[in-house]
Amino acid sequence: MYDQSMEGRLLDRHIRAHVVEALADTRVVVVLGARQVGKSTLVDEIARHEHPAGGLTLDDRVTRTAAERDPTGFVADLSTPIVIDEIQRVPDVLLAIKQRVDLDKRPGQFLLTGSANILTAPRIADALTGRAEYYRLWPFTQGELRGTREPFIEMLFAGEHPRLTGAPVGRKPVAGILLGGGYPEAQARSGRRRMIFFESYIETILQRDLASIAQVHDRANVRRLLEALAAVSGSLLNYGGLSRDLGLPATTLRSYADLLEILFLVRRVAPWHSNQLSRIVKSPKAYVSDPGLLAHLLGVNERALEHDHAAMGRLLETFVVTELLRQAEWQEEPVRLFHYRDKDGREVDAIMERRDGTVIGIEAKSAASVSTSDFRGLTRVRDALGARFKAGVVLYTGASTVSFGDRLTAVPLEGLWTPHARA
């Protein structure tokens, strides 16, 4: 599980073992994710070590032209196993791969990457059903950056929680983590250089990748929606309000939001519901997919975060939720993430549920102290679910783990990636 770090080292990627395992019994394995998150590095390392394979990229103009002219012939001539990078550039290649693996059912023939979520693309969504497994690679988690595998989610489902003392207190130690995000290239930069990276990154995706998945007459409006969603990252999606603010029809904004999610720039989190709870708000939330990218879109730096309470809260919640979503991708036991809010104002930023119906809840707070009122939403869910509720945590910027009663705990933010007490 490797990826390129800012110092030229190879960093562990937790999803690697799952991809290698899938290649042993699945004809086609697809690694999806945004540009610049390390997909090519990951699959190249797998092709060099665990699963020897040749490789090509559809970003190469000559290769792409050949694939576009005759997808079936192009795929028929390939020697397998093979890695094909940026498969979304020529979606018809997937249809040709389907034809080939229907005739030859050996596992591990094709290891593909894509910078757009081809699962939702027209004509492609069902092409490889039953023939392929899909994995999503996101920017680095904090554990990956530090060379450790985070046990946070497993601990909470086991009814445990990180036990920390002496964690850094306040917003200042957290600011650098939020602004850095998880993109390898952004991790290697700061200040103006990081700003230039993110600006170029957004433009590349909207100019090139957007055109490969949809015909959009005015890409500037897609950028405007991205900026508008950044301003409310972590809030309930209100297409009516966005329509009034941007002067665009709500139907158009919904389709643009779909595209931003397909391009891995935005993540929507569905509302959680249970028969034991009523008066639940049913709108999804929207998050920019990386806190570093969000900070760029908001135009904030470390100095601004010291004084801008709203921006700090928005960034911290986005960081916690996207970090949990990234960790969820490589859990041994599948887990889904939702948000909870009721019409009485009680909410939980992240509700995570396993297939057996057990639930954990996580709330993010930028304050260095926590009170009983910060557990209102978690208490509501705990009392309604009984034994199904395993643990509730408020992540905050204080120094120590503190119990707040039955299955409720305040944990310093670094408990997301550090389970043990500090020296």
Sequence and secondary structure as in RCSB ss.txt:
>XXXX:A:sequence
MYDQSMEGRLLDRHIRAHVVEALADTRVVVVLGARQVGKSTLVDEIARHEHPAGGLTLDDRVTRTAAERDPTGFV
ADLSTPIVIDEIQRVPDVLLAIKQRVDLDKRPGQFLLTGSANILTAPRIADALTGRAEYYRLWPFTQGELRGTRE
PFIEMLFAGEHPRLTGAPVGRKPVAGILLGGGYPEAQARSGRRRMIFFESYIETILQRDLASIAQVHDRANVRRL
LEALAAVSGSLLNYGGLSRDLGLPATTLRSYADLLEILFLVRRVAPWHSNQLSRIVKSPKAYVSDPGLLAHLLGV
NERALEHDHAAMGRLLETFVVTELLRQAEWQEEPVRLFHYRDKDGREVDAIMERRDGTVIGIEAKSAASVSTSDF
RGLTRVRDALGARFKAGVVLYTGASTVSFGDRLTAVPLEGLWTPHARA
>XXXX:A:secstr
   B TTS B   TTHHHHHHHHTT SEEEEE  TTSSHHHHHHHHHHTTS  EEEETTSHHHHHHHHH HHHHH
HT  SSEEEE GGGSTHHHHHHHHHHHH   TT EEEEESS GGGSTTTTTTTTTTEEEEE  S  HHHHHT   
 HHHHHHTT      S   SSHHHHHHHHH S HHHHT  HHHHHHHHHHHHHHIIIIIHHHH   S HHHHHHH
HHHHHHTTTSB  HHHHHHHHTS HHHHHHHHHHHHHTTSEEEE B   TT  SB    EEEES HHHHHHHHT 
 HHHHHH HHHHHHHHHHHHHHHHHHHHTT SS EEEEEEEBTTS EEEEEEEETTS EEEEEE  SS   GGGG
HHHHHHHHHHGGGEEEEEEEESSSS EE STTEEEEEGGGGT  S   
